[in-house]
């Protein structure tokens, strides 16, 4: 099982806010589910491009594993591949394929992390 991060440091992270009525899903330590994608932050233009790409991918959450497998044939060093890996790990950790829709922009943490 993937290890959730308590607080983002410099890097790119994937988080998921799942709720029902007035209840929000938290980890055992009372944090939102947060997975590290990579430990550095790409240029703003690259980050925006890959974020909007992931936003489109969020409409096909059930197919993310297959897409990740296909992308692995052309290399695993891209942010897009790492985002898909984090999404697959989040699906596994939360026990659901549907991670919902992405917030309209990446959120920047004061310490340099991007969620």
C-alpha positions in Angstrom: 0.0 0.0 0.0 1.3 3.5 -0.7 2.5 5.6 2.1 0.6 8.9 2.6 2.5 12.1 3.3 1.5 14.2 6.2 2.7 17.5 4.9 4.0 18.5 1.5 7.6 19.6 1.0 9.1 20.8 -2.2 7.7 18.7 -5.0 4.4 17.7 -6.7 1.7 15.8 -4.8 -1.7 14.3 -5.5 -4.4 14.6 -2.9 -8.0 13.5 -2.8 -10.8 15.0 -0.9 -13.7 12.5 -0.5 -16.7 13.4 1.5 -20.3 12.4 2.2 -22.7 14.9 3.7 -20.6 16.5 6.5 -18.0 13.8 6.8 -14.5 14.1 5.1 -12.3 11.0 4.6 -9.0 11.4 6.5 -6.0 9.1 7.1 -5.5 7.4 10.5 -3.4 10.4 11.5 -6.2 12.8 10.6 -4.7 14.2 7.4 -6.1 14.3 3.9 -4.8 11.5 1.7 -1.7 12.9 0.1 0.8 11.1 -2.2 4.1 12.4 -3.4 4.3 12.4 -7.2 7.9 13.7 -7.6 10.3 15.6 -5.4 10.9 18.6 -7.7 8.6 21.1 -9.2 8.8 21.5 -13.0 8.5 24.8 -14.8 5.2 26.6 -14.5 4.3 26.0 -18.2 5.1 22.3 -18.0 3.2 21.9 -14.7 0.1 23.6 -16.2 0.2 21.5 -19.3 0.6 18.2 -17.4 -2.1 19.3 -14.9 -4.6 20.1 -17.6 -3.8 16.7 -19.2 -4.5 14.9 -15.9 -7.7 16.9 -15.7 -8.8 15.3 -19.0 -7.7 11.9 -17.7 -10.0 12.3 -14.7 -12.9 11.5 -16.9 -11.6 8.0 -17.5 -10.4 6.9 -14.1 -11.3 3.2 -14.7 -8.8 3.1 -17.6 -5.9 4.8 -15.8 -4.1 1.5 -15.1 -4.1 0.5 -18.8 -3.0 4.0 -19.9 -0.2 3.9 -17.4 0.9 0.5 -18.8 0.9 1.9 -22.3 2.8 5.0 -21.3 5.5 2.9 -19.5 6.5 1.5 -22.9 7.7 5.0 -24.0 9.4 5.9 -20.7 8.7 6.4 -17.0 10.6 9.7 -16.4 7.7 12.0 -17.3 5.5 13.9 -14.8 2.5 12.5 -16.7 3.5 8.9 -16.0 4.2 9.8 -12.4 0.8 11.4 -12.0 -0.8 8.3 -13.4 1.2 6.1 -11.0 0.1 8.3 -8.1 -3.5 8.1 -9.3 -3.4 4.3 -9.5 -1.8 4.2 -6.0 -4.5 6.5 -4.7 -7.3 4.4 -6.2 -5.7 1.3 -4.5 -5.3 3.0 -1.1 -8.8 4.4 -1.1 -10.5 1.3 -2.6 -12.2 3.2 -5.4 -11.6 3.8 -9.1 -13.4 7.1 -9.2 -11.2 9.9 -7.7 -13.6 12.6 -8.8 -12.8 15.7 -10.7 -9.7 17.9 -10.3 -9.7 21.3 -8.8 -9.4 23.9 -11.6 -5.7 24.7 -10.8 -2.8 23.3 -8.8 -2.5 24.6 -5.3 0.9 25.9 -4.2 2.0 25.2 -0.6 4.0 28.0 1.1 7.0 25.7 1.4 7.3 25.1 -2.4 5.1 22.0 -2.8 2.4 21.8 -5.5 -0.8 19.8 -4.7 
